[in-house]
């Protein structure tokens, strides 16, 4: 059972799927997975902490938005790389402005599939081909060595919170170190740009969250690795595979622990606070204070 609340308000029940209470690996659609909102996901954990807040997390959970066009392209690339997901439907029109084409696109989306313009269709095909030529990425997503889109549920012992994660790819249990890959499309796969993306999107928290899932379900021990397979969306569709260093993983784990505590407290109290319930004391950004001190003081 999920809950609906505004900041400072008591929660009231909202309809949802039958809760999963037993830890395990579940085969379900992406839509079904995301409907289990009583269980905290990695993206949810990130949204509970600054620069976001619990109130924004609760609102997003209770008011899911429609898929944006920009996300459809990434989903299409995922489909070709992972081999599972909605069908990709090529719409033979460069502009979707006529009534007939709009109706066709709407029908495709209502069926749960992804409409693509001719150039976009060719683009995602080229991206998948480029990834298959990458010596490391191609092995990580080898169809003979794992399964795509697996949903994992487990209980956090300190808080009792049910946690969830949806692996892009779950490698087969084999001897040696388990390496869990996650596929992401990006503007730039240059390592320095990816480091900034880690900070912007909290990917170090995802790293810890997914390795915790593998450990909780006895799929791996502490030696398990989590890697991001990052691919640019423009030719020649370069691929970079990255792994977080030890410091980033420690910080990610600490942030996740705080998020789980916040989620447990808010769920129990029914109150999902905003940024602050007190008067916030602000200073100028450091760079602005230095600039204006030199100029005016």
N, C-alpha and C positions, 0 to 999 in steps of 0.2 A: 504494500500500500504506500503510495507516495503522498506528499503533502504539498499544500499551496499556502504561501504566506508572503506578506509584504514585510518590510523592515519594521520590527517592533510589534508585529501582529502575531496572534496565536494561529497555529496551523489548523487547517481543516482537511479532511480526507479528499483525495482525488482518485479517480478510477485509474487502474493500471493493471499490468499483467499479474498473474499468480507469482508471488515472490519465490525466488530460488533460495532455498535454505541449505542445500547440500553443496559443499565445495566440489568443483569438478570442471571438466571441459565440455562445453555444450555447443552443439551444431544448430545455429539459428541464423535468421537473416539479419542484416545490418539494422533494419528498422526495429525488429524485435529486440535486439540487443540494446538499442538506445532507449527503448521503452521501459527498461528496468531501472527507473530513476531512484529507487530506494537504495540501490547499490552505488557506491561512489566510484567514478572512473578517474583516470589520470587527468583528463581535460577538466573535469569537475574540480578535482583537487587544486589544480592551478588557478581556477577561477575563484576559489574561496579566499585566496591570499592577495595582498597588495601586488600590483596596483589595482586589482579588482577588489571585491568584497562579498560577503555572504549574501547580501540582498540582491546583487546582480546575478550571482549564481542561482539563487532560488527563482528569480524571474526568468532566466534563460531556461531552466528546467521545466517550468510550468507553462512557458510560452515558446515552444520550438518554432524557429523560423523556417521558411521555405529555402530549399537549396539554391544558392546563388549560381549564376552562370559560370563564374570563375571556378567554383568548386566542381562543376560538372566535368571540366576538362581534366582535373586531377583524378576524379573518379573513373573517367574513361581510361586514363593511363594505368590506373590501378587494375582495372579489368584485364587489360592486355598483359600486364606484367605478372599478375597473380593467377590469372586464368579463372577467376570467379567474380561475379558481380552482375549488375544489370546489363542488358544487351545494348550495344552501340548501334544506333540507327542513323545512317547517313541521309541527310535531307538535301536533295539536289537543288539548293538555292543559296546563293552567296549572301542574300539579304532576306531576313525574315520579317518582311513588312506587309505582305499581302494577306488578305483575310484567309485565303486557302492555306498558305504556308503556316500562318499562326495557328490555325486549327490543327494542322498536322503535327506541329511541334507540341501543342498542348496535349494531343492524344497520346503521343509517345511518352510524355512525362507522366500522364495519368496512369499509364500501364506500368510505370516503374522503371522505364528505360531511359537512355540518355540520347537526346538528339544532337547531332553534330553537323556543322557545315562541312562542305567538301574539303576545304583546307584544314579544318580541325581534325577531320577523320584521317587524313594523310599524316598530319602532325603526330597524333598519338601512335599510329602505326610505326612511324619513324623512331619515335622515342622508345618503343618497346624493342625494336630491332637494335638500336644503339645500346640499350641495357644488356641485351643478350650477348653482345660482343665484348662487354666488360668482363675481364677475367675473374674478378672476385664476385661482382653482383650476380653474374650468371650462375655461379655455383650456389650462392646463398638462396636463390629462388629456383633451384633445380626441382622440377616436378617429381622426380624420383626420390627426393629426400625430404619431403615434408607436405603439409597441407595448408591451404590458404584460409584466411578469415575464420579463425577459431576463437570462441568466446570463453573466457576463463572467469570463474567466480570463486571467491574464497573469503573467509572471515578473518578480520584483523583482530588478533588476540587482545591487545591492550585496550581497545575501545569497543570491541564487539561489532564494529561496522562491517557490513558486507561490502566487499570490494569487487570490482570487475575490470577486465581488460579484454580488448579484442585484438588479437595478434594478426597482423598482416600475413605472417607466415609462421607456422609452428613446425620447427624441424623435427624429423624423426629422432626418437631416443636412440642414440648411438654411443659407442665408447668415445671418451675424450670430452673436450670442452663443448658445451652447448652454445651456439651462436644464434641469437634471435635477431632477424633483420626487420627493419621497418622502412617502407618505401615512402619517400616524400619528393614531390615536385617542388621546384624552387626557381627563383629568378637567377640566382648565381650559386654555383656549387664550388666556388673558390673557398678554400678553408677559412680564411679570415671572415668572409661574409657569412659562412655557416656558424662561426662562433658567435656572431652577433644575433643570428636567428635563434640559437640556443637560449640566449638571454631573453630575447623578445617573446619567445613562445614557450619557454620553460621546458625545453626538451630534456634537460638533465633530470627533471622530475619524472618524465615518461620513462627514461632509462631505468631509474630505480624501481618505478611502479611495476614494470613488466618483468624485471628480474625477480622482484618479490613474488609475483604471481607464479613464476616457474618454480621457485623454491617452495612456496606454500603447497603446491600440488605435486611435489616430489618429482618434478621433471628435470631438475638440475640442482647443483649445490652452489656454493658461493663463487665458484669459478665461472659460472655462466656469464656470457658476454651479450651485450645488446648493441647493435650497430644501426646507424642510419644510412640508408642507401639514397643519396640525394641526387636528383637529376634536373638539369636545366630544361626549361620549356621552349628554348630557342635553339636552332641548329648551331653546332652539330650535336646537341643534346648530351652534353658532357655529364659524366657520372663520377661522384666522389663518395666513397664509403668512409664513414667516420665513427669513432668510438670515443666516448667521454673519458677524460682522465680521472684519477682517483679523487682529486679535490672536487671536481664538478659532481661526481657521484655522491660524495658525502653531503654536499650542500643540497642536492636533489632529495636525498633521503631525509634530511632534517626538515626541509620544506614540506615533504609529504607527511611526515609525522605531525607537524603543526596543523596541516589541512585536515587530517583525520580527527584530531582533537576538536577542531573548530566544528567540523561536520557533526560529530557526536554531540557536542554541547548544543548546537543550534537545533538538531533534531529532537533532543530531549526537551528543550525549553520552548520550542516552537517559535523562537525569535531569531530572525535573520538580519543582523544589523548592517547598516550602510558603512560608509568610510569612517565616520566618527559620530558619537552622540554628544560630544563636547565641542567647545570652541577650539578650533585648530590654530596653533601658533605657527606662522609661516615666516620664512626668510626668503630673500631673493636667491635665485640660483647662484651658485658660487661664481660662475663666469660673469654674471651680470653685476654682482656686487663688486668684483675686482675692477671691471670696466668702469662703472660709474664712480667708484671711489677715486680712481685715478683722474677722471674727468672733472668731477664736481667737488670732491672733498680735499 
